[in-house]
Amino acid sequence: MRNILYVLLLGMTVCVLAASCGGGQARREALLDILSSTSTDGQTDFARLDSLEKVAPDADEHERVVRRLVRAWLTTFETQQAAPDSVTAPIVDYLEKHGTPRERVRALLLHGIGLERRGNAADAQLMYQKALRLARQGGDSTQVLLCWMRLGELYTLRTELRHEMTEAYRNAMRLAEQLGDTSRLSSCHANLGRLYIAALPGDSLYDHWQEGVAHYRKAIELAHEADNEFDEMNTKYELAALYSTRQHPYEALPLLQETKDFKFRTFPDQKGAVLFSLITVFLQLDRPDSAQVYIDQALALPANQNNIRYHVYEMLFQYYQAKKQSDLVAWAADSLFHYQPAAARQQVSTQVAEVKEKYANEQLSESHARVSREHNNSILIGISVAVVLLVIIVWGRKAYRDRLHRREYLLHEKDEVINTLQTHLEEEKAHVEEVTGRLLDIEGREYELRHALTNDTELMQRLRKEPKFLDDSEWEKLKAVVDDVYKDFTVRLHERFPQLSEVYIRYCILIKLRFTVSQIAILMAVAPSSVSQQKSRIKKRLLQTEGFVFGEGETLDEWIGRF
């Protein structure tokens, strides 16, 4: 509230200074500014009018008439919240007959604003178009810009006039760029972005929503350039809404978190809507635990916020249905029914009953399946025990019959079998040891060969002896050596982990070539402690892509060595 009052008082001061320095014409412009920008703070508007009268108490007849008309208009607006035609019409009639072309344009805009406030959009459109023609005839670009802006805002409320709205704001954008009006140019981009939020599936704008993102991004940039925090934060919030409706929660979340506190502070009555947006994004990210923080805040809102509670439980109901978590679906359905408006409770009651019946049937089916599995397992266990016992009995009887006659023969035969197995085992062991030795020898020669190949170049020999910071051409040579010796090492690394930046790829190259930490620090022009930090970050990046890429206790150097 302090910021708003500060802006209004600053505006009043500017108007007074302009009036005192610019003569009667400037004061009349300031009077019309009061008419076309009246806020809910009527006291400030009366103060601005009083200040203008104090600056020039002996103004000409024309200015005194306009002052009386403006004061009557303000008085009526303050008591009725919308000035009737009986008050607006005299201002418009007088200025059309006696005012300058600029004053006549502003009077027509004022008349159109009054008509628009009373819901007469068709007549308001005609009035704005009349003002536009008059501004064009006078060649006043600033007034033409105001007319296009008013037409654009009017068309925004009428979905069937989307093409006209787009044309109005594009014309306004061209003029704002020519006049260097950053604030209105930002507003034009933001209004064009809103078209894409409202687009439904099947609409051409729905499939080209990235154009809306571009408009919003430009509006944010211009609002920041104009140091307009209010427009900047509101536009970021709307951009987050566009991302969320198009199922891009990763882009929406940081924007919502950035604007959350501003929205809570500036529009406390919209706290429920902001919380609902955050809940939506976290559920889209499949992070119900994070969403729960904002769900608790939404449910703690005053009792008159039952509408937000209903929408929260409706979203949870849909989320748990998609996750096939029947018990939580039933819980959300009960809560949804409690906060459902009475007129629609019958339909929701039917849906809740269907969900509960489905959940009960699933529980019953699961119970039957569990009993059936247990019964089948018991039968299998019984059969297995019987087979084992039968085998034991048969084997025991046979052993008993043959024990007396073949004991010595069996003992001898067992000795031969044991000797044979031991012989085979020793042969296999020797063979395994031989193969293992060959493999180790091959690996050793392969390592020596690759080490020799990588150190054979003049660049590698120089870097081993006297490491120094590398330029881009030397990095390309080093990269070519590694890819040639280690079968496209950097290509395979980038394809498997595309999120690795060029700097991280360079660290991997140096690790692959067995450079020490101190050598890497020199080659990358950083401190040795920074090398260890970069290795840790690279390992985290790899784990984010593939959670089980490293073996237990395996270091980054070991992993890159075998990659």
Secondary structure, 3 states (H helix, E strand, C coil): CHHHHHHHHHHHHHHHHHHHHHHHHHHHHHHHHHHHCCCCCHHHHHHHHHHHHHHCCCCCHHHHHHHHHHHHHHHHHHHHCCCCHHHHHHHHHHHHHHCCHHHHHHHHHHHHHHHHHCCCHHHHHHHHHHHHHHHHHHCCHHHHHHHHHHHHHHHHCCHHHHHHHHHHHHHHHHHHHHHCCHHHHHHHHHHHHHHHHHCCCCCHHHHCHHHHHHHHHHHHHHHHHCCCHHHHHHHHHHHHHHHHHCCCHHHHHHHHHHHHHHHHHHCHHHHHHHHHHHHHHHHHCCCHHHHHHHHHHHHCCCHHHHHHHHHHHHHHHHHHHHCCCHHHHHHHHHHHHHHCCHHHHHHHHHHHHHHHHHHHHHHHHHHHHHHHHHHHHHHHHHHHHHHHHHHHHHHHHHHHHHHHHHHHHHHHHHHHHHHHHHHHHHHHHHHHHHHHHHHHHHHHHHHHHHHHHHHCCHHHHHHHHCCCCCCHHHHHHHHHHHHHHCCCHHHHHHHHCCCCCHHHHHHHHHHHCCCCHHHHHHHHCCCHHHHHHHHHHHHHHHHHHCCCCCCCCCCHHHHHHHC
